[in-house]
């Protein structure tokens, strides 16, 4: 939809452009032949109408700008060949102001080179026709360049203001995104610190009260807490309360758990995330592997998380040297899809 100010501007330009044709019709008896003048009016009216036709782009198509330049040259020839520079022509020289108006529209539509070329053609045509440079002000030939110059300066100022406004909006958006990210990271750090404080504080108090002398069970519990803190840093969205419980229980059974969140599930909504973490918790709770690695996939992959379970070579059937040379056996390989498959 065209905005009201643009409609008003186009309407004023159309009225001002038609005023030159009215002046030409008012003095239509002065030219030697009426036909060429009427053709010039028709060409000028068509070019002006095309130039003022609403378009999705402000910048005038190059073909239309070239057409305006051609209409300028033809109209000047058609009108001036029917006038005698020695006579008092009055409004019969309407084409001079008309070309100034058409070129002003052209420069506003961001085709300044064509506009100034048209002004140059008009000045050259007036000089050739009148043979007296001092007649330029009297014929109104100075107004065209002035209007085109003012229009170009105004257009450049508006374009720069629009560009600066866009840059300001982009900067404001980036600042808002940065602030939101900082607030989210601050909240995330605060939540995780509070969570770690709840988990670690009892053990820290036990260390202080025992003066650092811990039994084997307490030492093992410290290692579990250290691994849990590492999970909070590296596991991120792979964790929820159920996953934390199952990971701790698995470690107490002797399973080595590694959680790696590379950001591949950051875009999952709450339901999808809950479904993925439920599968992780179930697999870790049921695993009989010695080592389990849970890792997120890429953002553009159909898989959200990959779960791998490995069983170390049995040490009771072979000696330690042979066990070190043998590769771990794959016991679990599961890819959790990013979304549920439609039925």
Secondary structure, DSSP 8 states (H G I E B T S, - for coil): ---HHHHHHHHHHHHHHHHHHHHHHHTTTTSS-HHHHHHHHHHHHHHHHHHHS--S-SS--HHHHHHHHHHHHHHHHHHHTT--TTS--GGGGHHHHHHHHHHHHHHHTT-HHHHHHHHHHHHHHHHHHH--GGGHHHHTHHHHHHHHHHHHHHHHHHHHHHHHHHHHHHHHHHHHHHHHHHHHHHHHHHHHHHHHHHHHHHHHHHHHHTTT---HHHHHHHHHHHHHHHHHHHTGGG--HHHHHHHHHHHHTT-EEEEE--STTTT--HHHHHHHHHHHHHHHHH---SEEEEEE--TTSSEEEEEEEEE---TTTS-HHHHHHS--EEEEEEEEESS----
